[in-house]
Amino acid sequence: MKLKLATMALGAVMAAAPAMADLVFPSLSYRTGPYAAGGIPFADGYADYFTLLNARDGGIGGVPTKLLECETGYNTEKGVECYESTKGEGALVYQPLSTGITYQLIPKVTADGIPLHTMGYGRTSAANGKVFSNVFNYPANYWNGASLIVNHLLEENGGDLKGKKIALLYHNSAYGKEPIRTLEELSKKHGYDLTLIPVDHPGQEQKSQWLQIRRERPDNVIMYGWGVMNQVAVQEAANIRFPMENFIGVWWSGSENDVLPAGDKANGYKAVTFHNVGSDFPVFDDIQKYVVDAGNAAGAGDQIGTALYNRGLYAAMLAAEAAANAQKIHGTADITPAMMRDGMEALEITEARMGELGMPNFGPSFKVSCENHGGPGTGAIAQWDASAKSWSLISDFSESDMSVIQPLIDADSAAYAAENKIAEGCK
Amino acid sequence: MPEQLIFAMEVFLNGLMAGVLYALVALGFVLIYKASGIFNYAQGVMALFAALTLVGIMEGQVPFSHLINAALGTDIHHFGWHVPGFVAILLTMGVMVILAWLVQKVVFRHLVGQEPIILFMATIGLAYFLEGFGDLMWGSEIKTMNVGLPQGMNLAIDEVTYGIFGYGFFIDNLDIVATVIAALLVVALVIFAQYTKQGRAMRAVADDHQAALSVGISLNFIWVMVWSVAGFVALVAGIMWGTKSGVQFSLSLIALKALPVLMLGGFTSIPGAIVGGLIIGVGEKLFEFAIGPMVGGATENWFAYVLALIFLVFRPQGLFGEKIIERV
């Protein structure tokens, strides 16, 4: 009897003792399907950063990280399936890299208490943390992107866009339509004429759109595209001899994939970005040493420094910093998704910290708060050099026009709150 | 002449050119359907696979390099040579013939006499297999197709039309090349079908494969031959579309552009594919030009199907399809 009781007591103690599990970071990736060329480098960058942390630092706060990769094929249904099949494994934060999947996951993550990070995509008004408690879209969103592009055009035109013709060439989807409201508001403020030109999925045939652009001769074309739409648009712009320096894309239309097929004719094409470009950062030396040379790279190791690899790496870094912050706030290395959310909401990224991470000037310094899950909304303009086959920044990181964007965020999030009977407030 | 009419003429010409590109994809469907009654869902993926193979051979890429490197711990990606375009096209054609033989040997030989829906399902499986196989073999990054085809605005047409209308028409040089190649392809296919022994055998199989078998025609040979020719057509389509957008996995989606062409032109007619392509190309472009701005644009994808459906209502077999006769 005594032995039985002793065994039961030992069992109870073992069950109560904290088991130090891995920190689980799901990666809802797409390595197959029509958007694989964009999904692969992002997924590789995301995975390689966590591999680096494990190999170099023993994980985060001494706890190894574990990447759970699930293939979505950029398909919303599969993305939701991935979420459902991985959330029970202690998933700390989801980054689905798809606006469609994001919209489906917002109510689910809120109910499940798991944070969702949609960096540069997703539902823009999720920047209002008083309504979207579990959704974060720092450091920039679609509307910031539109405003940053307009700011760049203002700068190029001596601060005056009155009478200028600007065309928005956009993917005819929820994603592509995101900047319309912002650009319309900005057109009222700055006096330019806005023409909207949608392109249906997948965007392989754009003759009509570019004939329209050729006829109407806009001064600038802004692009919100993804996948093959980007490559075809750059090629068609070159075909009609549209000045490439007047053609500017959002960050999802600004990868090497988008310009390489057009060859030299893509020279001068621009894109706005919320992080730095290239591989001239100390962190990449560590990636090479601890990840690629060790044979543990997620891909072939040939994507390092490309726009989308850098974005994946940056997303992983922000997740890791938020996890470390959560550990600090809650005084435990073994954090839960709820603690991770707290870590994200109190995240502060400083340039000093970026330097320590081997990423000086890679991204903005910012502080997240309950009121602002969207970060600073800053960005810079990158330009493609076809001969060097590389992007380079042609502007400093600057702020977007929050006087126009914030009221839009407030209005949209208030409508969402009313629709879903959410009482605004901070946790 | 009113400005809008001049613009409409430019749109009309570009619609014709776009229609030729759609027809190039549709031709592959027609060939296989005509000879074997199979609606080949994998035709778009075949274009992708052919284009991937062509670029891979041209750039001296090691096939299955990721797999080899993962298994053997090596780091090889390229042979270090570049193959001229013409030679690479011939080698790719060889690969497509091998693929045709394998498809026949491994899949369709075992499905002879099955319901059309079973054969269709088999081609769906084939499409997904080929997509994954192409990815494994050549990688999924976007590749540049450069076989020396001209691209960009045709300056002569621009100048001539500017002289006449005071507005230079835009016609893409690549579209002009595609039109010439498509015309040659159709002529070659018609001559092949009408005047060669194999072509006549193909038509005999298409009419009644049991009767053809009874007079000594090898069904296996004919079907391998038809799949090979469809592979060649897929290669041509892959080159044209790949030059426009780079070779990438969304290339397989060009099949979506061929479906309304087939509905309109008929599944069994080679000229029907061309005429259907032209009607769809012109129809969708003119509709987008005239009506698009009133309804928010992006009408082309759905309008092509509406146009095809309208034709279907009046001619279910398509414009040039074989007339459906039901005897009681």
Interface residues (C-beta under 8 A of the other chain):
Chain A: R31 T32 G33 P34 Y35 A36 A37 I40 N172 L196 I197 P198 V199 D200 H201 P202 Q204 E205 K207 S208 Q209 L211 Q212 R214 R215 G227 V228 Q231 V232 Q235 A238 N239 I240 R241 N257 L260 P261 G263 K265 G295 A300
Chain B: F7 E10 V11 N14 M17 A18 L21 H66 N69 G73 H77 E131 G132 D135 S140 E141 I142 K143 T144 M145 N146 Q151 G152 M153 F170 D172 W241 K244 S245 G246 Q248 F249 S250 L251 S252 L253 I254 K257 E284 K285 E288 F289 G292 G296 G297 A298 E300 N301
